Amino acid sequence: MYSRSSMANPSNPAPKPCRPNEPNSSPLKRISEKLKENPQQGNWLASMLAMTVLLCSAGLITTFAWISIQFILNPEQVSWLNKSFPGLGNISDNNSEPSQTLREIQDSLSKQGQIAGQILPLERDTTASFLLPVFKQRANCQSDCKYIVELRVYQRAGNPELQSVSKAYYHLAAQLKVTGPEESFVVAPIVNATDDNQGSSLPLPLSEVGRFEGDTPSPGVWFYLRGQRQQGTSAIAYGQIVYYNPEGTHLQLMLPWTSPSGQLPQWREVTGGDAKELVVDQTVGLEPQLRVYQVNSVKFVLNPIQLEQISLTPPALQDSDYQNALMLARSGLWTPAFEQLQSLKKQLTGQFPEAAQAQMDVIDLHSQVTKTQADTSSASPSQQVLADLIDGRWDKALQVFEASLENAKDIATLLKADKGRLWSRVEAQLRVNPNQQSVQAWGALILAAKYGQQRANSWLNGQSKTTTDTLTYIQGLLGQLNGDAASQIPTHSSQIVGSVQPIAEVNARDWLQPPSQQTRHRVFEDTRHSIFVDTQQDVSLQKADNQVWYQVEVSAFHDGRRWLYYPFTNLKPPQTSPEKFLWKALGIDSDPEIQIVVWLANREQVTTTATIKAVQFRDGVLRLLVAADESVETLYATSLQQPLLAMTNSALEWVESVPMTLQELYQQDALGVKAMLPVLWRSLQESGQLPGGAVPDSQYILQKLGSLPVQEVDLTGDAMPETVLTISPEAIASLDMQDTSEDTSFPPQQPTLRSPDNNQSRPHTLILSDSGQVIYTDFKQDSPALLRAIAKLSGGQSVGLLLENAHGYSLKVWSQKNQRFE
């Protein structure tokens, strides 16, 4: 009664007893009660539980079914169960063949039309197990006719009845059907993506099997299969990597490989760990391409490892600098990429993951190759440039290109043949550094060599970071690429020194007239700059009525890089447009004016301007044809009758030191002057200005010569001034050489000074080094030249001597090598 009424009245239910520790209360029952309280959650959990049980059951049933079928039909495929479950008994690993001797195995294969190859032991005990390659013979074949079709592993038979006999019996433990890689895979490294013949899908034969010796990843044994194919001039090696797992008695093809250079894969330490990586060399020419594979574990009983390539995609770090470095590496700029990664790694101390380090190690492996190639001198300019560009040495490659027209011609052939590898480097580097002038130059050169200068100019116009100076520089390079020798000469102002000579008759055929009157054509223009191409028009050889012809024999000039001196044996104008080359080398293409300097009787200089009209170069002699005003003849008539000097405005800068007498110099440097005085006296004697005899003491010489003018000038470039003494005829004539018998320091009956003759009426110079040695003198009677002036050469720190001789002027500078003026 009580119970029934309680159930019928749910609003007043009877309290349920609490029994948490009741022994008969099971976990499943408690779960069931909870599920009843929350029916939706219970349905979901029950469904998931049922699905899990069903999937596991299906997997186990499938596995056992496969093992059962293999056990019945192909028991050798599950012979690995012998080691995994020894309690099951010995499963036969070859249901079709009984244990055989090696000879019986060879005979059996021969009956099947196959050939047994040379066995390769798998263990130290060579009779315990071995790998046997199985070959077939190609029909109608003359050479290399055998190819591998199968690999077999044989183990020594463990049956007691066979171990007691003298012969060794083996049973087949594993076998693997073998095919070579497809032709398209083998030739892929040497064919371009745009080539018509990409290779077929047919497998290529394998003719050789070998075991990797040395320190290889363990456990297991690694083999290579190898074949060879001739593709043009390349003998390509290719094959398969095979791994034998002794734990599962299993052979597995791990990786196809190909090497255009014919190199076998190698196990090398690349990432710095204990385990080595497999390196496949796919290098083509100077382009390194090294595939690096790591041995990684996988959850597979028969073959628990796999080879996985260390790829540069995707980047292991989500950092823009890291990604840029990998982009450079993928474009072939291995060294710039590695240098950028080194810098980034220092910044990310302790935050450089293992995967990023592996990518960096692969890049370093390539960089070592490209650096070695670039450091090795090549006899071919194009090969040297190619090695430099591959290593990212843009400026060094330009130096080789600019060295000569022959180099430019050779390199142009290289650039024209580029299939995109050099161009991809240019694009990648400009993506990282858009305003790098040398890279922009190489981009323009590649386009000009392949498609013409117009295409190069259009590309330059599209570069946002190109300056006007860069455009001008690159236009010169493009001219050199087209064989224009003048384009390789830097633009510079004329710096010429020579001697003026009269000329009676001018024959225009003997002179190279200037490529003047340039007509400029605009190639393109934008808001920042324009590029022009100049068209030359010839001008006839003419002068004004009030002008006269003179020729200037050049003694020295600056070609924009260095000073050149007569005779100009190293000056080699091209056969094509030699006038353009000479005018630019002389720097007179933009300013053909030259000055003619005349020294009057009172030692004053008078200068007039002439115009260079033509050039002549024969047997190392360089001459200029100039038109000068008639007043030059009048000036020459009133001069000292010495040769006229010709020089351009910026060629020389006269050196004028603070005037000083020998006596004043003695007050500053008594020891130095005392050592100098006897040398000066002997020089005067040797020149005939003083009679011979003993040299008086220093005080007497200083008394007589103390008023002579001297200069201190650094002529040798050692930062120590030399002493220059110039003695005029008037100074010598004014010396009072009276009887000095009262002076005990001077020998009695000293001969008096001889009067200078007409040949000795010019000033003479003596130059002493800081150590007191004579390094120049024109005091000797047979001296071929006299010092006219000391001048600083423009374009450098050199100081030279302008010497005058009977034929004209010459410029001499100090040679550190020969320790003399040359």
MARKE-97098 format. One record per residue (C-alpha): residue number from 1; residue in one letter; x, y, z. Coordinates in steps of 0.25 Angstrom, whole numbers. Example, Ala and Ser with C-alpha at 12.3 -4.5 7.8 and 13.67 -1.06 7.14 Angstrom:
# residues 2
  seq  type     c1     c2     c3
    1     a     49    -18     31
    2     s     55     -4     29
END
This chain:
# residues 822
  seq  type     c1     c2     c3
    1     m      0      0      0
    2     y     11     10      4
    3     s     20      7     -8
    4     r      9      7    -18
    5     s      4     21    -13
    6     s     18     26    -13
    7     m     20     23    -28
    8     a      7     28    -32
    9     n     10     42    -25
   10     p     23     47    -32
   11     s     21     60    -26
   12     n     25     54    -12
   13     p     34     43    -16
   14     a     41     34     -5
   15     p     55     37     -2
   16     k     65     28     -9
   17     p     76     22      0
   18     c     90     27     -2
   19     r    100     14     -5
   20     p    113     19    -10
   21     n    121      7     -4
   22     e    111     -4     -7
   23     p    119    -16    -11
   24     n    109    -20    -22
   25     s    109     -7    -29
   26     s    118     -8    -42
   27     p    124      3    -50
   28     l    116     -1    -62
   29     k    103      0    -54
   30     r    107     14    -49
   31     i    110     19    -63
   32     s     97     13    -68
   33     e     90     20    -57
   34     k     97     33    -61
   35     l     93     31    -75
   36     k     79     29    -71
   37     e     80     43    -64
   38     n     86     49    -77
   39     p     80     41    -89
   40     q     86     51   -100
   41     q    100     49    -95
   42     g     98     34    -93
   43     n     94     32   -107
   44     w    107     40   -112
   45     l    117     32   -104
   46     a    110     19   -107
   47     s    111     22   -122
   48     m    126     26   -121
   49     l    129     14   -113
   50     a    122      4   -123
   51     m    129     11   -134
   52     t    143      9   -128
   53     v    140     -5   -125
   54     l    136     -8   -139
   55     l    148     -1   -146
   56     c    158     -9   -137
   57     s    151    -22   -139
   58     a    151    -19   -154
   59     g    166    -16   -154
   60     l    170    -28   -146
   61     i    161    -37   -155
   62     t    167    -31   -168
   63     t    181    -33   -162
   64     f    179    -47   -158
   65     a    172    -50   -171
   66     w    184    -45   -179
   67     i    194    -53   -171
   68     s    186    -65   -172
   69     i    185    -64   -187
   70     q    200    -61   -189
   71     f    203    -73   -179
   72     i    195    -82   -189
   73     l    199    -76   -202
   74     n    212    -70   -200
   75     p    218    -73   -186
   76     e    232    -67   -189
   77     q    225    -53   -188
   78     v    221    -56   -174
   79     s    234    -63   -169
   80     w    237    -51   -161
   81     l    227    -57   -151
   82     n    238    -67   -147
   83     k    245    -56   -140
   84     s    233    -48   -135
   85     f    226    -60   -129
   86     p    236    -72   -127
   87     g    225    -80   -119
   88     l    217    -82   -132
   89     g    227    -92   -138
   90     n    236    -90   -150
   91     i    228    -85   -162
   92     s    235    -89   -175
   93     d    240    -77   -182
   94     n    240    -84   -196
   95     n    229    -93   -199
   96     s    232    -94   -213
   97     e    247    -97   -213
   98     p    255   -106   -204
   99     s    268   -102   -198
  100     q    279   -102   -208
  101     t    294   -101   -210
  102     l    299    -89   -217
  103     r    302    -97   -229
  104     e    288   -102   -229
  105     i    282    -88   -228
  106     q    291    -84   -240
  107     d    286    -96   -248
  108     s    272    -93   -245
  109     l    272    -79   -249
  110     s    279    -83   -262
  111     k    268    -92   -266
  112     q    258    -81   -264
  113     g    266    -72   -274
  114     q    273    -64   -263
  115     i    287    -62   -259
  116     a    292    -62   -244
  117     g    301    -50   -241
  118     q    313    -49   -231
  119     i    308    -51   -217
  120     l    309    -40   -206
  121     p    311    -45   -192
  122     l    301    -39   -182
  123     e    309    -42   -169
  124     r    323    -44   -165
  125     d    321    -59   -167
  126     t    321    -59   -182
  127     t    314    -73   -182
  128     a    303    -69   -172
  129     s    295    -60   -182
  130     f    297    -53   -195
  131     l    290    -44   -205
  132     l    289    -50   -219
  133     p    286    -41   -231
  134     v    278    -48   -243
  135     f    281    -43   -257
  136     k    274    -45   -270
  137     q    281    -44   -284
  138     r    276    -34   -294
  139     a    273    -40   -308
  140     n    281    -36   -320
  141     c    291    -28   -311
  142     q    306    -26   -313
  143     s    311    -19   -300
  144     d    305    -17   -286
  145     c    295    -27   -289
  146     k    291    -32   -275
  147     y    282    -25   -266
  148     i    277    -27   -252
  149     v    262    -32   -250
  150     e    262    -37   -236
  151     l    270    -37   -223
  152     r    269    -49   -214
  153     v    274    -51   -199
  154     y    278    -65   -196
  155     q    281    -70   -182
  156     r    288    -83   -177
  157     a    278    -94   -175
  158     g    275    -97   -160
  159     n    270   -111   -162
  160     p    278   -120   -153
  161     e    279   -131   -164
  162     l    285   -121   -174
  163     q    295   -115   -164
  164     s    302   -128   -163
  165     v    306   -129   -177
  166     s    319   -123   -183
  167     k    312   -115   -193
  168     a    305   -101   -189
  169     y    290   -101   -192
  170     y    282    -88   -193
  171     h    268    -84   -193
  172     l    261    -72   -199
  173     a    259    -62   -188
  174     a    254    -50   -197
  175     q    253    -46   -211
  176     l    250    -33   -218
  177     k    246    -30   -232
  178     v    255    -19   -238
  179     t    253     -8   -249
  180     g    261      4   -252
  181     p    256     18   -251
  182     e    248     24   -262
  183     e    256     31   -273
  184     s    249     45   -271
  185     f    254     44   -256
  186     v    269     41   -260
  187     v    270     52   -270
  188     a    262     62   -262
  189     p    275     70   -256
  190     i    281     73   -270
  191     v    268     76   -278
  192     n    261     90   -278
  193     a    247     91   -275
  194     t    245     97   -289
  195     d    252     85   -296
  196     d    244     77   -305
  197     n    250     64   -301
  198     q    247     62   -286
  199     g    250     47   -287
  200     s    240     35   -287
  201     s    233     28   -276
  202     l    241     15   -279
  203     p    249      9   -268
  204     l    264      9   -271
  205     p    272     -4   -268
  206     l    281     -6   -256
  207     s    294    -13   -258
  208     e    302    -13   -245
  209     v    299    -15   -230
  210     g    308    -11   -219
  211     r    308    -10   -204
  212     f    311      3   -197
  213     e    323      1   -188
  214     g    328      9   -176
  215     d    320     16   -166
  216     t    305     15   -171
  217     p    292     16   -163
  218     s    289      3   -155
  219     p    283     -6   -153
  220     g    282    -12   -166
  221     v    290    -13   -179
  222     w    290     -2   -190
  223     f    292     -5   -205
  224     y    292      3   -218
  225     l    287     -2   -232
  226     r    294      6   -243
  227     g    292      8   -258
  228     q    299     18   -268
  229     r    293     26   -279
  230     q    300     34   -289
  231     q    293     47   -292
  232     g    300     56   -301
  233     t    314     59   -294
  234     s    309     54   -281
  235     a    310     40   -275
  236     i    299     40   -266
  237     a    299     30   -254
  238     y    286     26   -248
  239     g    280     15   -240
  240     q    272     11   -227
  241     i    276     11   -213
  242     v    272     -3   -206
  243     y    271     -5   -191
  244     y    271    -19   -185
  245     n    265    -20   -171
  246     p    270    -33   -164
  247     e    260    -32   -153
  248     g    248    -34   -163
  249     t    257    -41   -173
  250     h    252    -31   -183
  251     l    257    -24   -196
  252     q    252    -10   -199
  253     l    254      0   -211
  254     m    256     13   -203
  255     l    260     23   -213
  256     p    263     25   -228
  257     w    275     34   -231
  258     t    282     40   -243
  259     s    295     48   -245
  260     p    299     55   -257
  261     s    313     55   -253
  262     g    314     40   -251
  263     q    316     40   -236
  264     l    310     29   -227
  265     p    302     34   -215
  266     q    310     36   -202
  267     w    307     35   -187
  268     r    313     48   -181
  269     e    311     56   -169
  270     v    304     68   -173
  271     t    295     73   -161
  272     g    306     71   -151
  273     g    299     59   -143
  274     d    304     45   -141
  275     a    296     40   -152
  276     k    300     42   -166
  277     e    292     46   -178
  278     l    291     41   -192
  279     v    296     51   -202
  280     v    292     50   -217
  281     d    301     59   -226
  282     q    292     64   -237
  283     t    303     75   -241
  284     v    303     80   -255
  285     g    315     87   -259
  286     l    318     98   -249
  287     e    304     98   -244
  288     p    304     90   -231
  289     q    291     82   -228
  290     l    293     73   -216
  291     r    281     65   -211
  292     v    282     62   -196
  293     y    273     51   -189
  294     q    272     47   -175
  295     v    268     34   -169
  296     n    255     35   -161
  297     s    247     25   -153
  298     v    233     20   -158
  299     k    223     11   -151
  300     f    224     -1   -161
  301     v    228    -15   -156
  302     l    235    -19   -169
  303     n    243     -6   -172
  304     p    243      3   -160
  305     i    251     14   -167
  306     q    250     23   -179
  307     l    259     33   -186
  308     e    253     48   -185
  309     q    260     59   -193
  310     i    264     72   -186
  311     s    256     82   -194
  312     l    257     97   -195
  313     t    242     98   -196
  314     p    235    101   -187
  315     p    244    110   -179
  316     a    246    105   -165
  317     l    245    119   -159
  318     q    234    129   -161
  319     d    244    141   -162
  320     s    245    150   -174
  321     d    260    150   -174
  322     y    260    135   -173
  323     q    250    133   -184
  324     n    259    143   -193
  325     a    271    135   -190
  326     l    264    122   -195
  327     m    259    129   -207
  328     l    273    133   -211
  329     a    278    118   -208
  330     r    267    113   -217
  331     s    271    122   -228
  332     g    285    117   -227
  333     l    292    128   -219
  334     w    297    119   -208
  335     t    308    127   -202
  336     p    300    140   -200
  337     a    288    132   -194
  338     f    298    125   -185
  339     e    304    138   -180
  340     q    290    144   -178
  341     l    286    132   -170
  342     q    299    133   -161
  343     s    296    147   -158
  344     l    281    144   -155
  345     k    285    132   -146
  346     k    294    141   -137
  347     q    282    150   -135
  348     l    273    138   -131
  349     t    282    132   -121
  350     g    275    120   -115
  351     q    263    121   -124
  352     f    268    114   -136
  353     p    260    101   -138
  354     e    266     88   -143
  355     a    259     88   -156
  356     a    265    102   -159
  357     q    279     97   -156
  358     a    277     86   -165
  359     q    273     95   -176
  360     m    285    104   -173
  361     d    294     92   -173
  362     v    289     88   -187
  363     i    292    102   -192
  364     d    306    102   -186
  365     l    309     89   -193
  366     h    306     96   -207
  367     s    313    109   -203
  368     q    326    101   -200
  369     v    325     96   -214
  370     t    323    110   -221
  371     k    333    117   -213
  372     t    344    107   -217
  373     q    340    109   -231
  374     a    341    124   -231
  375     d    354    124   -223
  376     t    360    115   -234
  377     s    366    123   -245
  378     s    361    119   -259
  379     a    368    121   -272
  380     s    355    124   -279
  381     p    349    138   -275
  382     s    335    133   -278
  383     q    337    121   -268
  384     q    343    130   -258
  385     v    331    140   -259
  386     l    321    128   -258
  387     a    328    123   -245
  388     d    327    137   -239
  389     l    313    139   -243
  390     i    309    126   -237
  391     d    315    130   -224
  392     g    309    143   -224
  393     r    322    151   -227
  394     w    315    162   -236
  395     d    326    172   -235
  396     k    338    163   -237
  397     a    331    157   -250
  398     l    329    171   -255
  399     q    344    173   -254
  400     v    347    161   -262
  401     f    337    166   -273
  402     e    343    180   -273
  403     a    357    176   -274
  404     s    357    175   -289
  405     l    348    174   -302
  406     e    353    159   -304
  407     n    347    156   -290
  408     a    334    163   -293
  409     k    333    155   -306
  410     d    335    142   -299
  411     i    326    146   -288
  412     a    315    150   -297
  413     t    314    136   -303
  414     l    312    131   -289
  415     l    301    140   -286
  416     k    294    137   -299
  417     a    294    122   -295
  418     d    288    125   -282
  419     k    275    116   -280
  420     g    270    124   -268
  421     r    279    120   -257
  422     l    287    133   -257
  423     w    275    141   -259
  424     s    268    135   -247
  425     r    280    139   -239
  426     v    278    154   -244
  427     e    264    154   -240
  428     a    266    148   -227
  429     q    277    157   -223
  430     l    269    170   -227
  431     r    257    165   -219
  432     v    266    166   -207
  433     n    274    178   -211
  434     p    267    186   -222
  435     n    278    197   -224
  436     q    291    188   -225
  437     q    297    194   -237
  438     s    306    182   -241
  439     v    294    173   -241
  440     q    286    183   -250
  441     a    298    183   -259
  442     w    298    168   -261
  443     g    283    168   -263
  444     a    284    178   -274
  445     l    296    170   -280
  446     i    288    157   -280
  447     l    276    163   -287
  448     a    285    170   -297
  449     a    293    158   -300
  450     k    280    149   -302
  451     y    270    159   -308
  452     g    277    172   -312
  453     q    280    186   -305
  454     q    266    191   -307
  455     r    261    180   -298
  456     a    272    183   -288
  457     n    268    198   -288
  458     s    254    195   -286
  459     w    257    186   -274
  460     l    266    197   -268
  461     n    255    207   -269
  462     g    246    198   -261
  463     q    255    197   -249
  464     s    251    207   -239
  465     k    264    208   -232
  466     t    273    211   -244
  467     t    281    224   -243
  468     t    285    233   -254
  469     d    300    230   -251
  470     t    297    215   -252
  471     l    290    216   -265
  472     t    302    224   -271
  473     y    311    213   -266
  474     i    303    201   -271
  475     q    302    208   -285
  476     g    317    207   -285
  477     l    316    192   -282
  478     l    306    190   -293
  479     g    315    197   -303
  480     q    326    188   -299
  481     l    317    176   -300
  482     n    315    180   -315
  483     g    330    181   -317
  484     d    331    196   -315
  485     a    346    197   -309
  486     a    343    212   -306
  487     s    332    208   -297
  488     q    341    201   -287
  489     i    349    214   -285
  490     p    343    222   -273
  491     t    339    236   -277
  492     h    350    246   -272
  493     s    355    260   -275
  494     s    368    261   -284
  495     q    381    260   -277
  496     i    392    261   -287
  497     v    407    266   -287
  498     g    415    267   -300
  499     s    424    276   -309
  500     v    420    285   -320
  501     q    426    284   -333
  502     p    424    291   -346
  503     i    418    283   -358
  504     a    420    288   -372
  505     e    409    280   -379
  506     v    397    273   -374
  507     n    392    260   -381
  508     a    378    257   -376
  509     r    380    242   -380
  510     d    391    241   -369
  511     w    382    246   -358
  512     l    370    240   -351
  513     q    359    250   -350
  514     p    350    252   -338
  515     p    336    245   -337
  516     s    330    258   -333
  517     q    317    265   -336
  518     q    309    255   -328
  519     t    294    254   -331
  520     r    287    249   -319
  521     h    275    240   -320
  522     r    266    237   -307
  523     v    264    223   -305
  524     f    254    225   -293
  525     e    251    235   -283
  526     d    243    236   -270
  527     t    242    245   -258
  528     r    255    242   -253
  529     h    265    240   -264
  530     s    267    238   -279
  531     i    276    229   -287
  532     f    282    234   -301
  533     v    289    227   -312
  534     d    299    236   -319
  535     t    301    236   -335
  536     q    314    241   -340
  537     q    316    250   -352
  538     d    330    252   -359
  539     v    336    266   -359
  540     s    346    270   -370
  541     l    360    274   -366
  542     q    359    289   -366
  543     k    365    301   -358
  544     a    362    316   -358
  545     d    370    326   -367
  546     n    377    332   -355
  547     q    382    319   -350
  548     v    394    310   -353
  549     w    396    295   -352
  550     y    405    289   -342
  551     q    407    275   -337
  552     v    409    271   -323
  553     e    417    259   -319
  554     v    411    253   -307
  555     s    420    249   -296
  556     a    410    245   -285
  557     f    395    244   -283
  558     h    384    239   -274
  559     d    374    229   -280
  560     g    364    230   -268
  561     r    371    219   -260
  562     r    386    222   -260
  563     w    397    230   -266
  564     l    403    225   -279
  565     y    417    229   -283
  566     y    425    229   -297
  567     p    427    220   -304
  568     f    412    215   -303
  569     t    415    200   -306
  570     n    403    196   -298
  571     l    393    205   -305
  572     k    386    196   -314
  573     p    374    202   -322
  574     p    364    193   -329
  575     q    364    191   -344
  576     t    349    196   -343
  577     s    347    211   -340
  578     p    362    213   -335
  579     e    359    228   -335
  580     k    347    227   -325
  581     f    356    219   -316
  582     l    368    228   -317
  583     w    359    241   -315
  584     k    353    235   -302
  585     a    366    229   -297
  586     l    372    243   -298
  587     g    360    249   -292
  588     i    358    259   -303
  589     d    345    254   -308
  590     s    337    265   -300
  591     d    348    276   -299
  592     p    358    276   -310
  593     e    366    288   -306
  594     i    380    288   -302
  595     q    390    299   -296
  596     i    403    303   -303
  597     v    413    309   -292
  598     v    424    318   -296
  599     w    435    322   -287
  600     l    440    336   -290
  601     a    454    342   -289
  602     n    451    347   -275
  603     r    446    333   -270
  604     e    431    337   -271
  605     q    421    328   -276
  606     v    411    331   -288
  607     t    400    322   -291
  608     t    391    321   -303
  609     t    380    311   -306
  610     a    380    302   -318
  611     t    369    292   -323
  612     i    372    277   -326
  613     k    367    273   -339
  614     a    373    259   -342
  615     v    381    248   -336
  616     q    392    239   -341
  617     f    398    226   -335
  618     r    409    219   -341
  619     d    420    210   -335
  620     g    417    214   -321
  621     v    418    229   -324
  622     l    405    237   -322
  623     r    403    251   -329
  624     l    392    261   -329
  625     l    389    271   -340
  626     v    386    284   -334
  627     a    381    297   -340
  628     a    387    309   -332
  629     d    387    324   -334
  630     e    397    331   -343
  631     s    402    338   -330
  632     v    409    326   -326
  633     e    420    328   -336
  634     t    423    342   -331
  635     l    423    337   -317
  636     y    433    325   -321
  637     a    442    335   -328
  638     t    443    344   -315
  639     s    445    332   -306
  640     l    458    325   -302
  641     q    457    316   -314
  642     q    454    304   -305
  643     p    443    294   -310
  644     l    429    299   -307
  645     l    421    291   -297
  646     a    407    286   -299
  647     m    398    282   -288
  648     t    383    281   -285
  649     n    377    290   -274
  650     s    376    279   -264
  651     a    389    271   -267
  652     l    399    277   -257
  653     e    399    286   -245
  654     w    412    293   -243
  655     v    419    291   -230
  656     e    424    304   -223
  657     s    430    302   -209
  658     v    433    313   -200
  659     p    446    320   -205
  660     m    458    317   -196
  661     t    473    319   -197
  662     l    483    308   -194
  663     q    488    316   -182
  664     e    473    317   -176
  665     l    472    302   -178
  666     y    485    300   -170
  667     q    479    307   -159
  668     q    468    297   -159
  669     d    476    284   -162
  670     a    491    287   -159
  671     l    495    272   -160
  672     g    487    269   -173
  673     v    493    281   -180
  674     k    507    278   -175
  675     a    506    264   -182
  676     m    500    271   -194
  677     l    511    282   -197
  678     p    522    273   -201
  679     v    513    266   -211
  680     l    509    279   -217
  681     w    523    284   -218
  682     r    527    271   -226
  683     s    515    273   -235
  684     l    520    287   -239
  685     q    533    282   -242
  686     e    528    270   -250
  687     s    520    280   -258
  688     g    532    289   -261
  689     q    526    300   -253
  690     l    538    299   -243
  691     p    552    295   -245
  692     g    556    281   -240
  693     g    563    279   -227
  694     a    561    276   -213
  695     v    547    279   -207
  696     p    548    290   -196
  697     d    542    289   -183
  698     s    527    291   -180
  699     q    528    305   -174
  700     y    535    310   -187
  701     i    525    304   -196
  702     l    514    309   -188
  703     q    520    323   -188
  704     k    521    323   -204
  705     l    508    315   -207
  706     g    499    319   -195
  707     s    491    328   -204
  708     l    487    318   -214
  709     p    471    315   -214
  710     v    467    301   -210
  711     q    453    294   -209
  712     e    448    283   -200
  713     v    438    274   -208
  714     d    434    259   -206
  715     l    438    253   -220
  716     t    439    239   -216
  717     g    425    237   -208
  718     d    432    233   -195
  719     a    427    245   -187
  720     m    441    250   -186
  721     p    445    262   -194
  722     e    456    262   -204
  723     t    465    275   -206
  724     v    465    282   -219
  725     l    476    291   -222
  726     t    475    300   -235
  727     i    487    308   -238
  728     s    486    319   -249
  729     p    498    324   -258
  730     e    497    337   -251
  731     a    498    331   -237
  732     i    511    323   -241
  733     a    517    336   -248
  734     s    515    344   -236
  735     l    523    335   -227
  736     d    535    342   -222
  737     m    546    332   -223
  738     q    558    341   -218
  739     d    571    336   -212
  740     t    568    329   -199
  741     s    582    327   -195
  742     e    579    334   -182
  743     d    568    324   -179
  744     t    575    312   -174
  745     s    562    303   -176
  746     f    564    305   -191
  747     p    576    299   -199
  748     p    586    309   -204
  749     q    586    312   -219
  750     q    572    308   -220
  751     p    568    310   -235
  752     t    558    321   -238
  753     l    544    319   -244
  754     r    543    317   -259
  755     s    534    326   -266
  756     p    522    319   -272
  757     d    521    317   -287
  758     n    509    319   -295
  759     n    506    304   -294
  760     q    505    305   -279
  761     s    496    317   -279
  762     r    484    310   -274
  763     p    480    307   -259
  764     h    485    293   -254
  765     t    478    285   -243
  766     l    483    275   -233
  767     i    473    266   -225
  768     l    477    259   -212
  769     s    469    249   -204
  770     d    467    250   -189
  771     s    479    241   -187
  772     g    488    251   -195
  773     q    489    242   -208
  774     v    488    248   -222
  775     i    476    244   -229
  776     y    476    254   -240
  777     t    486    263   -246
  778     d    487    271   -259
  779     f    501    277   -255
  780     k    509    268   -264
  781     q    514    273   -277
  782     d    507    262   -285
  783     s    494    263   -278
  784     p    483    260   -288
  785     a    472    268   -281
  786     l    470    279   -272
  787     l    459    280   -261
  788     r    449    291   -266
  789     a    439    289   -255
  790     i    433    280   -244
  791     a    419    277   -245
  792     k    408    269   -238
  793     l    401    259   -247
  794     s    386    260   -247
  795     g    378    248   -243
  796     g    388    243   -232
  797     q    398    247   -222
  798     s    410    246   -231
  799     v    420    257   -233
  800     g    428    257   -246
  801     l    440    264   -253
  802     l    437    272   -266
  803     l    450    270   -273
  804     e    454    278   -286
  805     n    463    272   -296
  806     a    467    276   -310
  807     h    454    269   -316
  808     g    444    273   -306
  809     y    439    270   -293
  810     s    437    257   -285
  811     l    431    254   -271
  812     k    438    246   -261
  813     v    433    240   -248
  814     w    440    232   -237
  815     s    440    217   -238
  816     q    439    210   -225
  817     k    444    197   -232
  818     n    456    202   -239
  819     q    459    214   -229
  820     r    460    224   -240
  821     f    452    234   -249
  822     e    446    228   -261
END
